[in-house]
Structure formats: structure tokens, C-alpha cells
Amino acid sequence: MPRPAPGRRAVLGACAATAVAWAAPTASASARAARGPAEGRAEVARTSAGPVAGLRTGATVAFRGVPYARPPVGPLRFASPRPPVPWREVRDATRYSPAFTQTIDPDSREDALYANVWTPSTRGRRPVLVYIHGGGWQVGAGSWPTYDGSRLADRGDLVVITFNYRLGPFGFGYHEELTDDTTGDCANWGLQDQAALLRWVRENAEAFGGDPYNITLSGTSAGGASTWQLALHPEVRGLVRRIVPISACHVWAPATSLTVPDARRAYEEVAARIGTSVRGLRAVSADALRDAWFTVFGGGPVGRAVGSGREYRGPVVDGRWMRGFDHQLPTPALPVLSVHTRTEGSFYTGPGSPIPTPAPTDGPSLREAVRGVLLKGAERVPDSLVDGCVDAYRAAAVADGLPLDPVSLWTDVWGDGLFRYQNVRFAERHARTGTTPGYLMEFAHPARAPWFGTPHEHTSPFLFGTQGIADNVGECGDGPGERAVSDTFIDLVASFARTGRPSAPGAPPWPVFSPDRPSTLILGEPGGPRTAHPTKARQLEFWDTNGWAPRIS
């Protein structure tokens, strides 16, 4: 068994905590009656590659560590994913696979392309919810216990699937010397893995009691961005019926993507450090390649060999798997339920930040802290941009009656610039130009002291019902109010996956989003769910005209 995953604040960029689900069964009696054998009994599902044995625990059966692709090792490093090698004997599927190789997990490895499935029963035809973990395209795993799908599958009467995909230099980059001779692809291997997983789900959903033609794709942060990107890809769009991007870290250069020339140079720098050619990177140890990559991108973005990929190194526009950045492409032609948190930035400015940065205490230090945020998305940041940002956020806070202390202002700049601004503006664009329903949720459940606000990734424990375990409970809480928020979140997502219309007993009617009326569902406030306009709209106006972030029109 791999070691327990690191705590959620140890990740670089965006990943949830390790956790274990608690069960509060609420499914219908008829659904319960079809759930099969008693707790502790093995159950077998017959996949396209061979039979696998999972284990029933409580109201669900879990199948862990099911291969969805061949191990991407040796000559298959930097190759497009291949189907798994078939087997005949029943394969044990009661243990997670290790995470894909990453700096924060010593037990991680390249042989990690496995899926995990939770289902109330292998009989039936339920909606399928596929979830893509976040982690800045560099860390994370579908096996982290925050993503234990048992409660989500039980309460929502869903088949829930998580999985691992290639990360870091193995998953996201570009170089012609790494071209796959079979497919012609030379980039974005992690995105290719995600597409391969969806093809595997289409082929195998029925074996787990799922409907192969009713697949909803969801993910948080980098996983939310991947959800959006896959919905735009013509080869994948037909596999997915709906999407639920959560706090999507939409990809754009230079903040979260390498340009093609910079990606080429990065692999050449890595190869030179190791003493090999770019082609030779297939033969070096995974640890050596990974460590050299993170040396090239170590420290702050100022002074690196390349100017792009300043905050994260996500998918590269290669013309094949990424035909353009999200803001350059049409809105997805699928129903969308988009979620953002009220205070995305407090994940980074609160206790245990994955990117520790001294907190500002006065006007001068606030300006330098804001400059640091702006340098994540630009190679040069003039004083006028810094001053304009600080002034705009102060004025908006005064108008809205919000705190004016340096940490609060810095937190909103961070969260809005990298997450909330694009999430809201993409929802507005979908409302204007899309041909499918779009829904917008603002998750507002406050973190407990000493954490504050509603941080980025605060959604995951509530979606999966894992807010009550040791790594999460201190920040999330686990009283009746938290359980009600989790119940409502699950109900909304499950109903959307089932019918395309989100509804819940604990929520008011939720209309299709329109910027012209109060149609954003606010979930997690003390008074209960309500519909309203997105909060802190004045703050977002700053990003519309300064040229720092992509203009979404």
C-alpha cells in the first residue's frame, strides 16, 4: 500500500486534503434494495480488459486501482496512452495504486494510470460522475482520501470515478523530439490520459452499474481546467454529456502554460542538466527527469530560463489536444455547472499556504505583495499597474463594506486574478453565446479560524462528504450545518448529472444563469442557500481593462 497522501496544504498550487468519507445514506429505498451483497463481500465486475474484484463497504462497492491504460514507462514514456494489457484471472481491485511520480510523495511512480470506481451496485444504469483531481498539473492523485467517492455515490445514486494521470514534465509540455511514431502527438500526455480514461469509462460503465451515455465530467482547479478543455475537444465531446468545472484554473500564457518555444527550451535545459538528448529523456530515471524539471522551474518566475509557465505548467497549445486557450475558443456546447469559491485566494494567503509568502502589514508591503501576484501573469509589472490594482480593490472594498486590511486586499487580488475573474466571465460569456444551459454557483461556506474566507479547494471535502476527517475537520468543521451544506452540494451535482437541471431539497429553485438577474446560487452562508448576483462584482471590473488577464468577450 502507498503511504498516506500529504496534507492538503502541502501541495503546490491546488489539491485537496487527505480524508476518509463518512457515510450518511439517504438514497431511496428502491435504490437500496438493488445494492447487492452484504458489507465485506467481494464483488466482481467484468471490464473490457478483464475481471476485477472490488469490496463492498457500507452502501457502496469500491473498485480501486483498475488499469485504464498501459504503464507509460520505458519506450511508452512521452507516448500516447495505450489500452491496458488484457488479463483472464480475476484481478484484485481493493487497493489503490500509487500516485503518479511527484515531488511530495516518495512512493509515487510512473506506473500509475489506474482508476477508482464507487458504485451502489454493479446492477442498474446510473449516471456516471468522473472527477479529475487538481494540483497545478504537478501533484495530486485520485486516490487521495478526500476523493473517496463512497458517500457521493451513495447519496447521489451515482457511479463515481477518480483516477491518476501523468503530471509535470511527463504530462504537460511539448517537443517534436518526443513525437509518438504511432499517433504523431508530441505534447500534453496528461490531457491524453484524461481522454483515454473517458474512452475507458464509455466502454466499461455498464460493468459497474453505470450508463455509458450519461457521463458528467467534473474537476477542481487544474482538474476544472481540464474538464473545460476536454469539453472543447471534438474527439472527447461526444463522450461527455455535461460538465462541472470547479474553481477552474483556466490556462493562458504566460501564467499557467508554456509557449511552444519555451516548452522546447525547457526540455532541452532538462536534457542538458542530465547529460543526454531530448530523445534520451525516455531512458533516464523518472526521479532524475522530475528533479531536473523542477530545478529549471525552481524559485520565483523572475530570472528563469523561460518567461512563460510562470505559476503553473499546464497544457501547451499544440494544435491537436489544445487548439487554443479557453478564451480563444467558443464556449463548450454542453450544459455547464460552474463553481467558484468566494475567497479563492485565502488558500494561498492563509495558514499552511502551499506557496508561503510573507503577509503584507502596511501600504508599502501590500504593494509588493500585489506586485508578486501580478508577476505570476506578466514578465514585467509597472508601478502604475500595481498602484491601479491596489487603488481599485480599496475602492471596491469601501463600496461593499468589506475589510480594508492588507491581507484581505491581497487575498482577493490573488484569488480573483488567477481564478474567480475568469470563472465568472466565462459563465457570462456562456449565457450570451452558448446554446446549452449554464449554471453558476458561488461556494461561500467559511473556513474555521485560523483559516479564513472560503479558500480555493474548500469545495472538495463538501462535494465528497469528507469534511469530517482529521485532515479536513479543523478547517471545514463537521457539525449539522456542514453536513447540510455537503448534502445540498451532492444533491445539486447529482441531479444535474441525472437530468441536466440542478435541484435539491435544501436549495431554492435555481434558474439558468444570466448576468441580468439574480441567478447565481450562493451555497454555504449561515442563512442557507439563496440566489443572487455574484458577489464582489466591482473587484472583477479591474481585470476587464488592464490587459493583465485575457479579455473574455
N, C-alpha and C positions, 0 to 999 in steps of 0.2 A: 504493500500500500504506500502511496506517496505520503510525504509529510503533510500536516495541515497547511493550508494556504496562509500566506502572510495576512496580517490585519489590513483592513480596507484603507487605512491612512498610510500604509507602506507603499502603495502603488504609485507609479509615475503617471499622473495625469487623470485617470478616471477609472476606478474599479470599485466594486462593492466589497463589503466586509465578508469574512468567513462567517458562516452561520449555519444553524440547523433548523429546519422548519418545525413549527408546532402545528398540530392538526386541530381544526375546528370544523368537522364535517357539516356541511349544510346542503348537500345535493339532495335531489328529490328521492323519494322512496323507490320509485320505479328505476331510477338510475342505480341506486344501491343494490337492488335485487339482482342486477345483471353483473355484479362486480366479481363474482367468481369465488375461488377457493379462500380458505381462512388464512389469517395472518401467519407469516413464516413459511408458507409453502412456495416452492419454486414453480414458476410458470414459463412455458416455452413459447417463443414467437419465431416464426419462420421467415427470415429476411431473404432478400434476393441472393445473398452470398452464402447463407447457411443458417441453421437454427441457433438461437441464443436463449439462455435460461436466466430470467430475472427473478426477483424475490418480492413477494407481497409483504408490505409493511403497512398496517392500518388499512386505509381505504384505497390505497393505490399499489400498483406493481411498478417497481423501478428496474429498468434495464440500464446498466452502467457500462461504459467502455465498449460500445458496439462499433466496430470499424465501419467507417463510411468511405474510406479511401485507403489506398496502399500507403505504407510508411514512406514519407518523402525523404529518403536517405540515399546516400551514395549517388549513383547517376540520376536519381529522381529528385535530388535537391535542385531547386530552381526549375523543376519540371511542372507542367500542368498536372493536377491530381489524376490518378488512375483509379479505377474501381478496385475494391479490395479483392485479394486472392480468395476464391471460394473455399469453403470447408464443408465437411459432411457430418462430423460428430457435433453433438450439442456443445456449444461454447459457453463457458461461464461468463455471465454478464452481471455480476453482483459487485464488482469493484471498479472504481473509477480508473481511467488511465492517468498517467502523469500529465501535467500541463505542458504546453509547448515550450521549448527552451527559452528561458528568460532570466534576467539578472537576479531577480528577487527570490527565486525558487531553486535550491540546489538539486532537487530531484526532477526538475523539468528535463525534457528531452525532445529530440526531433520526431521520434515515433509517437505521435500524439493526436493523430487525426481520427478521433473517436467521438461518438455521440452518446448522449444520455437521454433516456426516454422514461417519462412517468405517465401512467395511464390508469384510469379507474378499472378498466377491463380490456383484455385483448379482443373481446367481442364488441360489436357495435360499429358505429360510424360517426365519431365525434369530430368537432373542429380541431384542427392542429395549430398549436402556437409554437413557432420556432423562435428562440431567443438568442441573439448574438451578444456575447459579453463585450464590455468595454475594456479600457486600459491603454488608451493612447496608441493603439496598434503595436504596442511593445510588450505588455504584460497582461495577465489575466488568464482565466480558464473557465470553461463551462461547468467544471466540477467543483468550483468553489461553493461551499455550502450555503452561502446566501442565495444561490441559484437552485437550491433543492426544490424541485418542482412538485413535490407531493401535495402540498396544500393548494397550490394554484390549480393543479389537475383535479383535485377532489372537489373543491368549492365550485370551480368553473365548469366541471364535467368536460375537461379538455384533455387532449394528448399534448403534453408539454415536452419540448425537445431543446436541450442545450448541447453545445459541442465546442471543441477546440479547433483553432485554425492557425496557420503559420503567422508568426509575428516578427517584428523587427526587420533585419536585413533579409531574412528568409521569406518574408511575406509581402513586403511592400517596398518596391524600388523599381529600377529599370536599367537594363544594359543589354545591348544587342549580343554581346558575347555569351549571354546566358539564355539564348533562344532555345526553346524546346523544338527539336527537329520534327516532332510529330504534329504539334499544334501551331507552331510558329510564334507562340507567345513568349515574351521576354520581360514580363512585368506583372506586378500585382497578384502574386501567387496566393496570398491570403484571401483576396477577394474571389479568386478562382475556387479556393477551398469552400468558401461560403456557398458559391453557386453549385458546387458538387454536392454539398450537404443537402441543398434543396432538391436536387435531382434524386438523391437517395431517399429523401422523405416522400417524394411523389411515388417512387417505386415501392416503398415499404410501409406507408402509413397504415394500410389496411391490416398488416400483420400485428399492429399494436392497438387496433380498435379505432383508428382514425380515418378521416375522409381525405383521400389524396387530392381531392379537388376543392377542398376548403382549408387552405393553409394561410394563416396570418403570420407575417414576419415582424418581429419586434427586436429592439436592442436599445442599449443606453450608451450615450457618449460616442466613442468610436463605433460601437455597435449600432447606435442610432443612425450615424452617418452611413454605415454600410447598408442598413435597411433601406435608406433613401436611394443610395446608388444602385443597389440591386433592382429596386423597383423601376429604375430608368433603363435597365439593360434589356434589349429586345429578346435575348436568349433566356432570360430569367423571369421576365414579367409574367409570362404565361403560367409559371409555376405557383405564383402567389396571388391570392385574392384581395388581401388588404394588408396595410402596414401600420405599425405603431412605433414610430421613432420617438425616443425619449431623450431629452437633453442632447440632441444630435450635435456632434462636433463637426459641422459641415466643412468639407475640405476646400481649401483655397491656398494659393501660394501668395506670399512666402510663409504664411503662418503654419499650416498643417499639411503641406505637401511639398515634395521636392520637384523642381522643374526637371525636365529630361536631361539637360546638360549637367545640372547639379547631381542628379542621380548617377549619371555615368561617372562623374568625378569622384563621388563618394565610394563607389565600388573599386575604382582604380586606387584610391587612397588606402582603402582597406587591404587590397591585394598587395600593395607596396609595403605596408606595415608588416604583413605576414611573410612577405618574401615569395610571392607567387604571382601568377597572372590572374585576370578576372575569371577565365575558364577554370583555372586551378582552384578557385574557391569551392568547387564541388568536392574537392578531395581533402580539404583541411578539416581539423576538428571543429565541431559546432561551437564549442566554447571559445576557441581562438577567433573564429569569424565574428561571433556575437560580441566578444570583448573589444575587438578592434573597431567594430562599428560604433560602439558606444564611446570609445576613445575619440573617434573622429567627431562625434556629436557631443562630447562632454562639455560641461560648464555652460555658461550663457551663450546666446547666439552670436554676440559680438565677438569677432575675431576668429570664427570658424572658417574652414576652407571653402565652404559654400554659403550662399546667402539665403537659400530657401530651406524649408523644413525647420523653421526657427523654433516652434514649440513642439510639434509632433511630426513624424514622418508617416503620413497616411498614403493612400493610393496616389499614383502618379498618372497624369493624363497621357495615356499611351495610344489613344485612338481605337482601342479594342475593348478593354474592360472598363476604362474610364474614357468616354468620348469627349468629356469636358467637365469642368467643375459644375457643381449643382446650380450655381447662379447663372451659368451659361446655357443650361438645358431647360426644356419645358418641365412643368410640374408633373409628378407621376400621374399616370392615367389609372390610378387605383384609389379606392377610399382610404383616407388618411386620418388617423387619430394621433395628433402630435401633442407631446407633453413637454413642458419645461418647468423648472422649479423657480420659485420667486427670488431666491438669492443664490444663484448658481455659484457665484464667486466665493461664498463662505466655505466651500470645500477646500479652497486654496489659502484663504486668509485666516481660517480658524485653527484650533489646536490640532497638531498632528498633520499639518499640511504635507502633501506628497512633494511639494516644491517649496521647502522652507524659505521664507523671505522675511527680513525684518519688517515689523509693522510700523507704519508711519505714526508719528506722535504730534506733528505740528505741520504748518503750511509748507515749509521747505521739504520736509521728508515726505509729505504727501505727493508733492510734485515729482520727486524722484521715484516714488513707488508707482505712480501713474506712468511715468516715462518707461519704467521696466515692463509694465503691461503692454504699452504701445510698441515697444521693441520686439514683442513676440510676433508682430504682424507687419513690420517695416524695418528696413535696414537702417534708415535714418529717421529720427524723430525731432523735428524742430521745436524750439521752445514755444512757438505760437500754438502748436498742436497740443502740447501738454497743458498750457495755460487755458486754452479754449475748452479742453475736456474738464479740467478741474472747475472752471467757472460754470460750465453748463450743468454739471452734476450738483454743484452747490445750489444753483438757482432752482433746479428741479426739486431738490430736497426741501428747500424753503417752501416752494409752492405746494408740495404734497404733505408738508408737516412731518418729514422723515428726519432721522438723526443726521447731524452735520459733522460728527466726529470723523477724524481722518480714516480710521479703519472702516467705517461704514461706507464712506465715499469710495475708497479704494476697492472694497469688496464688490460694489455694484459695477464699477468700471471693468473689473476683471471678468465678472460673470456675464455682463451684457456684451462686451466686446467679442468674447470667444463663443458664447452660447446663445443667450436669450435674444439678442438682436436678430440674428438670422432665423431662429426658430419662429419668432412672431412674424417677421416679414415674409417668410416662406408660406406661413399659414394664410396671410393676407393675399399673397400672390395666387395661392391655390383657390381662394374664394373668388378672385377676379377672373382667372383664366382657366381653372380646372373644369373638367367635365364630370367629376365624381364628387361625392360628399366629402367634406373635410371638417374635422372637429378639433378644437383646441382646448387643452387642459393646462391650468396653472396649479402645480402642486405646491401647497403652502403650509404643510404641517411643519411646525417649528422644531428644530433640533433642541435638545436639552442642554443646559449650561454644563460645562464651559463652552460647548459649541453654540452656534447662534445662526439665526436665519433659517433658510431651507436649502441646505447645500446641494450642489451637484452630486448625483448618485444617491441622494437620500430617498429616492423613489424605489430602488431595487428591493430593499427589505420589506417594503409595504406591498409591492406587487407580488412577491413570492411568499408573503406571510412569514418572513424570517426575522422580523424586527425584534423578537423577544429573546434571542440567544445572546450569549455572553459578549461577543464582539460588537453586537449592534444595540443591545438594550440600553447601554449608558447614553448613547446619542439619540436613539429613536424612542425609547420608552416602550412599555408593553401593558398599559392599562386598558380599560374599556374603550377610551377614546381612540387609542392607537389601533386597537383591534377593529373598531368600527371603520376607521379610515382604510385599513387594509381590506376589509370585507367589501367596501364600496369600490375601491380601486379594482379588485379582482372581478367583481360583478360587471363593472363597466367594460373592462377589456374583454371578458368572456362573452358578453352579449354582443359586442362589436365583432368578435371573431365568429360568432354564430350567425348573426343576422345582418351585420353592417350598420346597426343602429345601437349606440351605447346607451344602456339604461341600467338602473339599479334601484332597489327598494329604498336605499338610503340617500338617493340623489333626486333633485328636481328634474323635470324634463329638460333634455339637453339638445338645443337646436343646432343645426348645421352652422358652422362658424361664418360670421360676416363682420367685417370691421365696423359696419354701420349700426350694429345693435349689440346689446349685452348678451353675448353668446359663448363666452369663454367659461368653462366650468372651473370654478375655484374649489379645490379639494384640500381639506386639512385645516381650515380655520376653526377656531373654537365654536363658532355658531353653526357649524355644519356646512355642507356643500351649497353653493349658490352659483348663479350665472351672472356674469358681469363683463365689462370690458377688461382687457389685460391691464394689470396694474403697472405703475411706473412708466407710463407711455412717454412722458416728457424726456426721460433719460434716453430712450431709444432714438429720439429725434436727432440727438447729437451725431449719431453714426450715419445718418442719411446723407450728409453733405460734406463730411470732412475728407472723404477719399481714402480713409484707412481700411475699412472693411469693404467687401464687394457690395455694390449697389444692387439691390434686388428689385426689379421692376417688372 
